[in-house]
């Protein structure tokens, strides 16, 4: 699960950074506010990669996905990207857990 979720989170951090650049030109939000919020979201994405197997980390990831969708109020295209990343997050968690179960079963069989 760690690899799939981390890949999704790193890609999401990059998208948030690019969205901040777009929002600087398309919105009335101040640059300071914009970079504070986007910087915190990017940092959370990266930090979450390191603790993804801890209890509650997946829930924090879901909160991050909801926030990404909500960022569509500033940059409209983020509604679509937020939904895409929420689907990727679901797939990463769902299939990552299945992979972990298979790995554990194979390790116990050896």
N, C-alpha and C positions, 0 to 999 in steps of 0.2 A: 504494500500500500504506500509505503514511504516514497518510492520512486515515482509512481504515477501522480500522487498528490503534489509532490514537490515540483514536478514538471509543470503541472497546471498552475501552481502558485507563482512560479518564476515567470511564466508567460503572462500571467495576470498582472504582475508587478510592472512588466514592460508596457502592457496596454494602458495601465493607469498613468504611467509617465507620459506616454504619447497623448493620452486624452487630456492631460494637464496642459500640454503644449497647445493643443487645439483650443481648449477652453480659455486660454489666455487671450486669444484673438476673437472668440465668438461670444463670450459672456461678459457680463458686467461685474463679475466677482473679482475682488481685488487679487492681485498677484500673491500677496502675502498669505491671504486666506487660502487661496487655491493651492499653493505649494505646501502649506502646512498640512492641509487635509490630505492631499495626494501623497506627500512625503510620508505621512503617518501610515497611510494605506499600503504604500510600497514597502515600508519597513515591516509592517505586520505580515505581509505576504512572505517576505524573506525569512523573518523570524519564525513564522509558523512552519516553515519547511523543517526546521530543526527539532520541533517538538510535536510533530504530526502524530506520533504514536502514543502520546500522552492522553490521559482522559480529558475530554472536553475540547481537544484541539479540532476535531472534526466539526463540532458545533460552532466554534469560532470561525472556521472556514465558511460555514453556512451564513453566518452573520456578515462576513466579508462579501459573499455572493449577493446578498440582499442589498448591501451598501453599493455594490457595483451597479446593480440594476437601478437603484435610486439615483445614481449619478446621472442618469438620463435626463433629469430635470435641468442640468447645466449644459450637457452636450447630448442632444437627442439620439445620436447614433449609439450611445452607451446603453440604451434600453436593449437594443439587439445584441450588442456584445456581452452585456450582463447576462442575458438569457443563455447565450452560447456558453459562457464560462460557467454558469450554474449547471448546465447539462454536462459539461466536461468535468466539473467537480463531482457531480453525482456518479458519473462513470468511473472516475478515478477512485472514489471511495468504494463503490460497489465491486468493481472488478479487482481492485487492489486487495480487498478483504478475501475474495475468492482465491487469488493467487497466494496469499499468506496461508490460507487453509491447506491448499495443495502442497506448498512447500513444507509445512509442518507434518503433513501426512507422509510425505516422501522421506523426511528426516527420521521419523519414527520407524519407518519400514526398513531403513538401512541398518 
